[in-house]
């Protein structure tokens, strides 16, 4: 594949690495870039990656495993887009990283973990390499039928279907939604990967195939409204699927829970507990959904919600985005994003970290174990906390 010599972003790449403003608000002390925090080198920051991309475009450096690892260590958290001061450029930052990864994919020069991820999706339909007929096992014990003209399709995704932490979360959300009385159905074993991480990792062809198949299925079933468990699925359904002919009303489950509580279809009971909420990047920075999860938690009588030092727009990523949940390129050492975030949560004095994303749930649960603070801090989904106050 011809490298991006004629890339329309060439000028912007140059301006980005010459600027570096995204680092200044905290004078590097609190520079809110997960891969930079892990590696400790400027090369792993947004500007540093742009510097490398510029040199690569100009044939000053060649593609190498090191170059690929640096690019793929980006968790696509969007902090750089929030801090960027160039109007018209900030929305293209992550696209530039994605396009560069796409060039590496086309040339077959990607990290082994990324290659294995693509292969698992292609062969098995999920990154866990598990059978398709196990995809709906999260719903065991919940009377949710297959989708058949209900008002909503509840789309769970790969992590909620196969990961043990994700399954627990999917079950809690499904239970609360079912008990609320709203009309919804699931795809169960017929559900397929949404493709968000596939696209971000640069495999455009595979993403388009996944999107095409999902859109065909949704349209044949008459799907109009989708509730997602995972903000990552919500992201691609809202941003990318319309371009392929899949135009649906897509909401995250916390938005629905917030509405159901306001409409008195769910009435929380008292639960005296101190909770801090972790903003998922794909719910927060990517879609600016900050209030609904907090409103759900605040609706629970007796619950005290305390904020971490970095929250909302400035929230620190758990490190699972950009496919890193599956590739683990940033690792799980002491300065890994999830462990840093869990220490921030512990500092609030809360006994529970509330999450609204299955990838965040798994990353932070593992971080609690790594920090050896399971007796001090628990990771629970917003719906799980709400369910504890309604049952």
C-alpha positions as a Markdown table, in Angstrom:
| # | Residue | x | y | z |
|---|---|---|---|---|
| 1 | Unk | 0.0 | 0.0 | 0.0 |
| 2 | Unk | 1.3 | 3.5 | -0.9 |
| 3 | Unk | 2.1 | 5.2 | 2.4 |
| 4 | Unk | 0.2 | 8.4 | 3.3 |
| 5 | Unk | 2.5 | 10.7 | 1.3 |
| 6 | Unk | -0.5 | 12.7 | 0.0 |
| 7 | Unk | -2.3 | 12.7 | 3.3 |
| 8 | Unk | -4.6 | 15.7 | 3.6 |
| 9 | Unk | -3.5 | 16.0 | 7.3 |
| 10 | Unk | 0.2 | 16.6 | 6.5 |
| 11 | Unk | 0.2 | 20.2 | 7.6 |
| 12 | Unk | -1.8 | 19.4 | 10.7 |
| 13 | Unk | 0.6 | 16.7 | 11.7 |
| 14 | Unk | 3.5 | 19.2 | 11.6 |
| 15 | Unk | 1.5 | 21.9 | 13.6 |
| 16 | Unk | 0.6 | 19.3 | 16.3 |
| 17 | Unk | 4.0 | 18.2 | 17.2 |
| 18 | Unk | 5.3 | 21.8 | 17.1 |
| 19 | Unk | 2.6 | 22.8 | 19.6 |
| 20 | Unk | 2.4 | 20.4 | 22.5 |
| 21 | Unk | -0.2 | 22.6 | 24.3 |
| 22 | Unk | -2.1 | 19.5 | 25.4 |
| 23 | Unk | 0.7 | 18.9 | 28.0 |
| 24 | Unk | 0.8 | 22.4 | 29.5 |
| 25 | Unk | -2.3 | 22.6 | 31.7 |
| 26 | Unk | -0.6 | 20.4 | 34.3 |
| 27 | Unk | 3.0 | 21.1 | 33.5 |
| 28 | Unk | 3.6 | 17.4 | 32.8 |
| 29 | Unk | 2.9 | 16.6 | 36.5 |
| 30 | Unk | -0.6 | 15.4 | 35.7 |
| 31 | Unk | -0.4 | 15.0 | 31.9 |
| 32 | Unk | -3.6 | 13.1 | 31.2 |
| 33 | Unk | -2.3 | 10.7 | 28.6 |
| 34 | Unk | -2.4 | 7.0 | 29.6 |
| 35 | Unk | 0.4 | 5.7 | 27.4 |
| 36 | Unk | 2.7 | 8.6 | 28.3 |
| 37 | Unk | 2.0 | 7.9 | 32.0 |
| 38 | Unk | 3.0 | 4.3 | 31.5 |
| 39 | Unk | 6.1 | 4.7 | 29.3 |
| 40 | Unk | 7.3 | 8.1 | 30.6 |
| 41 | Unk | 8.6 | 9.2 | 27.2 |
| 42 | Unk | 7.3 | 12.1 | 25.2 |
| 43 | Unk | 7.2 | 9.8 | 22.1 |
| 44 | Unk | 4.1 | 8.2 | 23.6 |
| 45 | Unk | 2.2 | 11.5 | 23.8 |
| 46 | Unk | 0.0 | 12.8 | 21.1 |
| 47 | Unk | 2.6 | 15.3 | 19.9 |
| 48 | Unk | 5.3 | 12.7 | 20.1 |
| 49 | Unk | 3.3 | 10.3 | 17.9 |
| 50 | Unk | 2.7 | 13.1 | 15.4 |
| 51 | Unk | 6.5 | 13.8 | 15.3 |
| 52 | Unk | 7.1 | 10.1 | 14.4 |
| 53 | Unk | 4.3 | 10.1 | 11.8 |
| 54 | Unk | 5.7 | 13.2 | 10.2 |
| 55 | Unk | 9.2 | 11.6 | 10.1 |
| 56 | Unk | 7.7 | 8.4 | 8.7 |
| 57 | Unk | 5.8 | 10.2 | 6.0 |
| 58 | Unk | 9.0 | 12.0 | 5.0 |
| 59 | Unk | 11.0 | 8.7 | 4.9 |
| 60 | Unk | 13.2 | 9.9 | 7.7 |
| 61 | Unk | 12.3 | 6.8 | 9.7 |
| 62 | Unk | 11.2 | 3.3 | 8.6 |
| 63 | Unk | 8.4 | 1.2 | 9.8 |
| 64 | Unk | 9.6 | -1.0 | 12.7 |
| 65 | Unk | 8.1 | -3.0 | 15.6 |
| 66 | Unk | 9.0 | -0.1 | 17.9 |
| 67 | Unk | 7.2 | 2.4 | 15.7 |
| 68 | Unk | 4.1 | 0.1 | 15.6 |
| 69 | Unk | 4.1 | -0.5 | 19.3 |
| 70 | Unk | 4.2 | 3.3 | 20.0 |
| 71 | Unk | 1.3 | 3.9 | 17.6 |
| 72 | Unk | -0.8 | 1.0 | 19.0 |
| 73 | Unk | -0.1 | 2.0 | 22.6 |
| 74 | Unk | -2.6 | 4.9 | 22.1 |
| 75 | Unk | -5.8 | 4.1 | 24.0 |
| 76 | Unk | -7.9 | 6.6 | 21.9 |
| 77 | Unk | -9.1 | 8.2 | 25.1 |
| 78 | Unk | -9.6 | 11.6 | 23.5 |
| 79 | Unk | -7.8 | 13.7 | 26.0 |
| 80 | Unk | -5.7 | 15.2 | 23.3 |
| 81 | Unk | -8.8 | 16.2 | 21.4 |
| 82 | Unk | -10.2 | 17.9 | 24.5 |
| 83 | Unk | -7.0 | 19.9 | 25.2 |
| 84 | Unk | -6.2 | 20.8 | 21.6 |
| 85 | Unk | -6.5 | 24.6 | 20.8 |
| 86 | Unk | -6.7 | 24.3 | 17.0 |
| 87 | Unk | -10.4 | 24.5 | 15.9 |
| 88 | Unk | -11.0 | 22.1 | 13.0 |
| 89 | Unk | -8.0 | 20.0 | 13.9 |
| 90 | Unk | -8.9 | 18.4 | 17.2 |
| 91 | Unk | -11.5 | 16.2 | 15.6 |
| 92 | Unk | -9.0 | 14.8 | 13.2 |
| 93 | Unk | -6.3 | 13.8 | 15.8 |
| 94 | Unk | -7.6 | 10.3 | 16.4 |
| 95 | Unk | -8.4 | 9.9 | 12.7 |
| 96 | Unk | -4.7 | 10.5 | 11.8 |
| 97 | Unk | -3.6 | 7.8 | 14.3 |
| 98 | Unk | -6.2 | 5.5 | 12.9 |
| 99 | Unk | -5.2 | 6.1 | 9.3 |
| 100 | Unk | -1.5 | 5.5 | 10.1 |
| 101 | Unk | -2.4 | 2.2 | 11.8 |
| 102 | Unk | -4.4 | 1.4 | 8.6 |
| 103 | Unk | -1.2 | 1.8 | 6.6 |
| 104 | Unk | 0.6 | -0.6 | 8.9 |
| 105 | Unk | -2.3 | -3.1 | 8.6 |
| 106 | Unk | -2.1 | -2.9 | 4.8 |
| 107 | Unk | 1.6 | -3.6 | 4.9 |
| 108 | Unk | 1.2 | -6.4 | 7.4 |
| 109 | Unk | 3.5 | -4.6 | 9.9 |
| 110 | Unk | 1.4 | -4.7 | 13.1 |
| 111 | Unk | 2.2 | -6.0 | 16.6 |
| 112 | Unk | 1.5 | -9.8 | 17.0 |
| 113 | Unk | -1.2 | -9.1 | 19.6 |
| 114 | Unk | -3.1 | -6.9 | 17.1 |
| 115 | Unk | -2.7 | -9.5 | 14.4 |
| 116 | Unk | -4.1 | -12.2 | 16.7 |
| 117 | Unk | -7.0 | -10.0 | 17.7 |
| 118 | Unk | -8.0 | -9.5 | 14.0 |
| 119 | Unk | -7.6 | -13.3 | 13.4 |
| 120 | Unk | -9.9 | -14.2 | 16.3 |
| 121 | Unk | -12.6 | -11.8 | 15.1 |
| 122 | Unk | -12.3 | -13.1 | 11.6 |
| 123 | Unk | -12.4 | -16.8 | 12.5 |
| 124 | Unk | -14.5 | -16.9 | 15.7 |
| 125 | Unk | -16.5 | -13.7 | 15.5 |
| 126 | Unk | -15.2 | -12.6 | 18.9 |
| 127 | Unk | -11.8 | -11.9 | 20.5 |
| 128 | Unk | -12.2 | -14.7 | 23.0 |
| 129 | Unk | -12.2 | -17.5 | 20.4 |
| 130 | Unk | -15.4 | -18.9 | 22.0 |
| 131 | Unk | -18.4 | -20.6 | 20.3 |
| 132 | Unk | -21.1 | -18.3 | 18.9 |
| 133 | Unk | -23.8 | -20.3 | 20.8 |
| 134 | Unk | -22.3 | -19.1 | 24.1 |
| 135 | Unk | -22.9 | -15.5 | 23.2 |
| 136 | Unk | -26.2 | -15.2 | 25.0 |
| 137 | Unk | -25.3 | -17.1 | 28.2 |
| 138 | Unk | -25.2 | -13.8 | 30.1 |
| 139 | Unk | -29.0 | -13.7 | 30.0 |
| 140 | Unk | -29.5 | -17.0 | 31.8 |
| 141 | Unk | -32.1 | -16.6 | 34.5 |
| 142 | Unk | -33.6 | -13.4 | 32.9 |
| 143 | Unk | -36.8 | -13.6 | 31.0 |
| 144 | Unk | -35.7 | -11.5 | 28.0 |
| 145 | Unk | -36.8 | -12.8 | 24.7 |
| 146 | Unk | -35.2 | -12.6 | 21.3 |
| 147 | Unk | -35.7 | -9.4 | 19.5 |
| 148 | Unk | -39.0 | -9.4 | 17.5 |
| 149 | Unk | -40.4 | -5.9 | 17.0 |
| 150 | Unk | -39.9 | -4.8 | 20.6 |
| 151 | Unk | -39.3 | -1.1 | 21.2 |
| 152 | Unk | -35.6 | -1.6 | 21.9 |
| 153 | Unk | -32.8 | -4.0 | 20.9 |
| 154 | Unk | -30.5 | -4.5 | 23.9 |
| 155 | Unk | -27.1 | -5.0 | 22.3 |
| 156 | Unk | -24.5 | -6.4 | 24.7 |
| 157 | Unk | -21.3 | -6.9 | 22.7 |
| 158 | Unk | -18.3 | -9.2 | 23.0 |
| 159 | Unk | -17.1 | -8.2 | 26.4 |
| 160 | Unk | -20.5 | -8.4 | 28.0 |
| 161 | Unk | -21.1 | -11.8 | 26.3 |
| 162 | Unk | -17.9 | -13.6 | 27.1 |
| 163 | Unk | -15.8 | -11.9 | 29.8 |
| 164 | Unk | -16.7 | -13.0 | 33.4 |
| 165 | Unk | -16.8 | -9.5 | 34.7 |
| 166 | Unk | -18.7 | -8.3 | 31.6 |
| 167 | Unk | -21.2 | -11.1 | 31.9 |
| 168 | Unk | -22.0 | -10.1 | 35.5 |
| 169 | Unk | -22.5 | -6.5 | 34.3 |
| 170 | Unk | -24.7 | -7.5 | 31.4 |
| 171 | Unk | -26.8 | -9.6 | 33.7 |
| 172 | Unk | -27.3 | -6.7 | 36.1 |
| 173 | Unk | -28.2 | -4.3 | 33.4 |
| 174 | Unk | -30.5 | -6.8 | 31.7 |
| 175 | Unk | -32.2 | -7.6 | 35.0 |
| 176 | Unk | -32.9 | -3.9 | 35.8 |
| 177 | Unk | -34.2 | -3.1 | 32.3 |
| 178 | Unk | -36.4 | -6.2 | 32.3 |
| 179 | Unk | -37.9 | -5.4 | 35.7 |
| 180 | Unk | -38.6 | -1.8 | 34.6 |
| 181 | Unk | -41.2 | -3.1 | 32.2 |
| 182 | Unk | -39.8 | -1.5 | 29.0 |
| 183 | Unk | -40.2 | -3.4 | 25.8 |
| 184 | Unk | -36.8 | -4.9 | 24.7 |
| 185 | Unk | -35.3 | -8.0 | 23.1 |
| 186 | Unk | -31.9 | -9.4 | 22.5 |
| 187 | Unk | -30.1 | -11.2 | 19.7 |
| 188 | Unk | -28.5 | -13.8 | 21.9 |
| 189 | Unk | -26.4 | -16.3 | 19.9 |
| 190 | Unk | -27.2 | -14.3 | 16.8 |
| 191 | Unk | -25.4 | -11.2 | 18.0 |
| 192 | Unk | -22.2 | -10.2 | 16.2 |
| 193 | Unk | -19.1 | -8.1 | 17.1 |
| 194 | Unk | -19.8 | -4.3 | 16.6 |
| 195 | Unk | -16.4 | -3.7 | 15.2 |
| 196 | Unk | -15.5 | -0.5 | 17.1 |
| 197 | Unk | -12.0 | -1.7 | 18.1 |
| 198 | Unk | -11.4 | -3.3 | 14.8 |
| 199 | Unk | -11.8 | 0.1 | 13.1 |
| 200 | Unk | -9.7 | 1.9 | 15.7 |
| 201 | Unk | -6.9 | -0.6 | 15.2 |
| 202 | Unk | -6.9 | 0.1 | 11.5 |
| 203 | Unk | -8.6 | -2.9 | 9.9 |
| 204 | Unk | -11.1 | -1.0 | 7.8 |
| 205 | Unk | -12.0 | -3.9 | 5.5 |
| 206 | Unk | -12.9 | -6.2 | 8.4 |
| 207 | Unk | -14.8 | -3.4 | 10.1 |
| 208 | Unk | -16.9 | -2.7 | 7.0 |
| 209 | Unk | -17.7 | -6.4 | 6.7 |
| 210 | Unk | -18.9 | -6.5 | 10.4 |
| 211 | Unk | -20.9 | -3.3 | 10.0 |
| 212 | Unk | -22.5 | -4.5 | 6.7 |
| 213 | Unk | -23.5 | -7.8 | 8.3 |
| 214 | Unk | -24.9 | -6.1 | 11.5 |
| 215 | Unk | -26.8 | -3.4 | 9.5 |
| 216 | Unk | -28.3 | -6.1 | 7.3 |
| 217 | Unk | -29.5 | -8.1 | 10.3 |
| 218 | Unk | -30.8 | -5.0 | 12.2 |
| 219 | Unk | -32.7 | -3.8 | 9.1 |
| 220 | Unk | -34.2 | -7.2 | 8.4 |
| 221 | Unk | -35.4 | -7.3 | 12.0 |
| 222 | Unk | -36.8 | -3.8 | 11.8 |
| 223 | Unk | -34.6 | -2.5 | 14.6 |
| 224 | Unk | -35.0 | 1.3 | 15.2 |
| 225 | Unk | -33.9 | 1.8 | 18.7 |
| 226 | Unk | -30.8 | 0.3 | 20.3 |
| 227 | Unk | -29.7 | 0.3 | 24.0 |
| 228 | Unk | -26.0 | -0.6 | 24.3 |
| 229 | Unk | -24.2 | -2.1 | 27.3 |
| 230 | Unk | -20.8 | -0.9 | 26.0 |
| 231 | Unk | -20.0 | 2.7 | 25.2 |
| 232 | Unk | -17.6 | 1.4 | 22.6 |
| 233 | Unk | -20.5 | -0.2 | 20.7 |
| 234 | Unk | -22.6 | 3.0 | 21.1 |
| 235 | Unk | -19.7 | 5.0 | 19.6 |
| 236 | Unk | -19.5 | 3.0 | 16.4 |
| 237 | Unk | -23.3 | 2.6 | 16.0 |
| 238 | Unk | -23.7 | 6.3 | 16.3 |
| 239 | Unk | -20.6 | 7.6 | 14.4 |
| 240 | Unk | -19.8 | 5.0 | 11.8 |
| 241 | Unk | -22.9 | 2.9 | 11.0 |
| 242 | Unk | -24.9 | 5.8 | 9.5 |
| 243 | Unk | -22.2 | 6.1 | 6.8 |
| 244 | Unk | -22.9 | 2.5 | 5.8 |
| 245 | Unk | -26.7 | 2.8 | 5.8 |
| 246 | Unk | -27.4 | 1.9 | 9.4 |
| 247 | Unk | -29.2 | 4.8 | 10.9 |
| 248 | Unk | -30.6 | 4.0 | 14.4 |
| 249 | Unk | -31.5 | 5.8 | 17.6 |
| 250 | Unk | -28.7 | 4.6 | 19.9 |
| 251 | Unk | -28.5 | 5.2 | 23.6 |
| 252 | Unk | -26.3 | 4.0 | 26.5 |
| 253 | Unk | -28.1 | 2.0 | 29.2 |
| 254 | Unk | -27.4 | 4.7 | 31.8 |
| 255 | Unk | -29.4 | 7.2 | 29.7 |
| 256 | Unk | -32.4 | 4.8 | 29.8 |
| 257 | Unk | -32.0 | 4.1 | 33.5 |
| 258 | Unk | -31.9 | 7.9 | 34.2 |
| 259 | Unk | -35.2 | 8.3 | 32.2 |
| 260 | Unk | -36.9 | 5.4 | 33.9 |
| 261 | Unk | -36.1 | 6.7 | 37.3 |
| 262 | Unk | -37.4 | 10.2 | 36.4 |
| 263 | Unk | -40.5 | 8.6 | 35.1 |
| 264 | Unk | -40.9 | 6.6 | 38.3 |
| 265 | Unk | -40.7 | 3.3 | 36.5 |
| 266 | Unk | -37.8 | 2.5 | 38.7 |
| 267 | Unk | -37.9 | 3.6 | 42.4 |
| 268 | Unk | -34.6 | 3.2 | 44.2 |
| 269 | Unk | -34.5 | 2.3 | 47.8 |
| 270 | Unk | -32.1 | 3.4 | 50.4 |
| 271 | Unk | -28.5 | 2.3 | 50.2 |
| 272 | Unk | -26.0 | 3.9 | 52.5 |
| 273 | Unk | -22.7 | 3.7 | 50.7 |
| 274 | Unk | -20.0 | 6.0 | 49.5 |
| 275 | Unk | -19.3 | 5.8 | 45.7 |
| 276 | Unk | -17.0 | 7.4 | 43.2 |
| 277 | Unk | -17.8 | 7.3 | 39.5 |
| 278 | Unk | -15.3 | 6.5 | 36.8 |
| 279 | Unk | -16.1 | 8.2 | 33.4 |
| 280 | Unk | -15.6 | 5.8 | 30.5 |
| 281 | Unk | -13.8 | 7.7 | 27.7 |
| 282 | Unk | -16.3 | 6.6 | 25.0 |
| 283 | Unk | -19.3 | 7.7 | 27.1 |
| 284 | Unk | -17.7 | 10.9 | 28.4 |
| 285 | Unk | -15.1 | 12.6 | 26.2 |
| 286 | Unk | -16.3 | 11.0 | 23.0 |
| 287 | Unk | -20.0 | 11.6 | 23.5 |
| 288 | Unk | -20.2 | 14.1 | 26.4 |
| 289 | Unk | -22.5 | 11.9 | 28.4 |
| 290 | Unk | -21.6 | 12.8 | 32.0 |
| 291 | Unk | -24.8 | 13.5 | 33.9 |
| 292 | Unk | -27.0 | 10.4 | 33.4 |
| 293 | Unk | -24.8 | 7.9 | 35.2 |
| 294 | Unk | -24.3 | 10.4 | 38.1 |
| 295 | Unk | -28.1 | 11.1 | 38.2 |
| 296 | Unk | -28.8 | 7.4 | 38.5 |
| 297 | Unk | -26.4 | 7.1 | 41.4 |
| 298 | Unk | -27.7 | 10.3 | 43.1 |
| 299 | Unk | -31.2 | 9.0 | 42.9 |
| 300 | Unk | -30.4 | 6.3 | 45.4 |
| 301 | Unk | -31.3 | 7.6 | 48.9 |
| 302 | Unk | -28.4 | 7.4 | 51.3 |
| 303 | Unk | -25.7 | 7.1 | 48.6 |
| 304 | Unk | -22.9 | 9.6 | 48.8 |
| 305 | Unk | -21.3 | 10.4 | 45.5 |
| 306 | Unk | -17.7 | 11.7 | 45.7 |
| 307 | Unk | -15.7 | 12.7 | 42.7 |
| 308 | Unk | -12.1 | 11.7 | 41.9 |
| 309 | Unk | -9.7 | 14.5 | 41.4 |
| 310 | Unk | -9.8 | 13.9 | 37.6 |
| 311 | Unk | -13.4 | 13.6 | 36.4 |
| 312 | Unk | -15.7 | 14.3 | 33.6 |
| 313 | Unk | -13.7 | 15.9 | 30.7 |
| 314 | Unk | -10.5 | 15.4 | 32.6 |
| 315 | Unk | -11.1 | 11.9 | 33.7 |
| 316 | Unk | -8.1 | 9.5 | 33.5 |
| 317 | Unk | -8.7 | 6.5 | 31.2 |
| 318 | Unk | -8.6 | 3.0 | 32.5 |
| 319 | Unk | -6.3 | 2.1 | 29.7 |
| 320 | Unk | -8.6 | -0.3 | 27.9 |
| 321 | Unk | -9.5 | 1.8 | 24.9 |
| 322 | Unk | -8.0 | 1.7 | 21.4 |
| 323 | Unk | -8.0 | -2.1 | 21.5 |
| 324 | Unk | -5.6 | -2.2 | 24.4 |
| 325 | Unk | -8.2 | -4.1 | 26.4 |
| 326 | Unk | -7.4 | -7.0 | 24.1 |
| 327 | Unk | -3.8 | -6.4 | 23.0 |
| 328 | Unk | -2.5 | -5.3 | 26.4 |
| 329 | Unk | 0.3 | -3.3 | 24.8 |
| 330 | Unk | 0.6 | -0.9 | 27.7 |
| 331 | Unk | 0.8 | -3.8 | 30.2 |
| 332 | Unk | -0.4 | -3.9 | 33.8 |
| 333 | Unk | 2.6 | -2.6 | 35.8 |
| 334 | Unk | 2.5 | -0.2 | 38.7 |
| 335 | Unk | 2.1 | 2.9 | 36.4 |
| 336 | Unk | -0.4 | 1.3 | 34.1 |
| 337 | Unk | -3.5 | 3.4 | 33.6 |
| 338 | Unk | -5.9 | 1.2 | 35.5 |
| 339 | Unk | -3.8 | 1.0 | 38.6 |
| 340 | Unk | -3.2 | 4.7 | 38.6 |
| 341 | Unk | -6.9 | 5.3 | 38.3 |
| 342 | Unk | -7.7 | 2.9 | 41.1 |
| 343 | Unk | -5.3 | 4.7 | 43.4 |
| 344 | Unk | -7.1 | 7.9 | 42.6 |
| 345 | Unk | -10.4 | 6.2 | 43.5 |
| 346 | Unk | -9.0 | 5.0 | 46.8 |
| 347 | Unk | -8.0 | 8.5 | 47.6 |
| 348 | Unk | -11.6 | 9.6 | 47.6 |
| 349 | Unk | -12.5 | 7.5 | 50.6 |
| 350 | Unk | -15.2 | 5.7 | 48.6 |
| 351 | Unk | -15.8 | 2.0 | 49.1 |
| 352 | Unk | -17.1 | 1.4 | 45.6 |
| 353 | Unk | -16.0 | 2.5 | 42.2 |
| 354 | Unk | -19.0 | 2.8 | 39.9 |
| 355 | Unk | -18.5 | 1.9 | 36.2 |
| 356 | Unk | -20.6 | 2.1 | 33.1 |
| 357 | Unk | -18.5 | 0.2 | 30.6 |
| 358 | Unk | -17.6 | -3.6 | 30.7 |
| 359 | Unk | -14.1 | -2.9 | 29.5 |
| 360 | Unk | -13.6 | -0.4 | 32.4 |
| 361 | Unk | -15.2 | -2.8 | 34.8 |
| 362 | Unk | -12.7 | -5.6 | 33.9 |
| 363 | Unk | -9.6 | -3.2 | 33.8 |
| 364 | Unk | -10.4 | -1.7 | 37.1 |
| 365 | Unk | -11.4 | -5.0 | 38.8 |
| 366 | Unk | -8.0 | -6.4 | 37.8 |
| 367 | Unk | -6.3 | -3.3 | 39.0 |
| 368 | Unk | -7.9 | -3.6 | 42.5 |
| 369 | Unk | -6.5 | -7.1 | 42.7 |
| 370 | Unk | -3.0 | -6.0 | 41.5 |
| 371 | Unk | -3.0 | -3.2 | 44.1 |
| 372 | Unk | -4.1 | -5.8 | 46.8 |
| 373 | Unk | -6.9 | -3.6 | 48.0 |
| 374 | Unk | -9.9 | -5.9 | 47.6 |
| 375 | Unk | -10.8 | -5.4 | 51.2 |
| 376 | Unk | -11.0 | -1.6 | 50.7 |
| 377 | Unk | -12.5 | -1.0 | 47.3 |
| 378 | Unk | -15.0 | -2.8 | 45.1 |
| 379 | Unk | -15.8 | -2.2 | 41.4 |
| 380 | Unk | -19.5 | -2.3 | 40.6 |
| 381 | Unk | -21.6 | -1.4 | 37.6 |
| 382 | Unk | -24.1 | 1.5 | 38.0 |
| 383 | Unk | -27.0 | -1.0 | 37.4 |
| 384 | Unk | -25.6 | -3.4 | 39.9 |
| 385 | Unk | -25.5 | -0.6 | 42.5 |
| 386 | Unk | -29.0 | 0.4 | 41.5 |
| 387 | Unk | -30.3 | -3.2 | 41.6 |
| 388 | Unk | -29.0 | -3.5 | 45.2 |
| 389 | Unk | -31.2 | -0.6 | 46.2 |
| 390 | Unk | -34.4 | -1.9 | 44.4 |
| 391 | Unk | -34.4 | -5.5 | 45.5 |
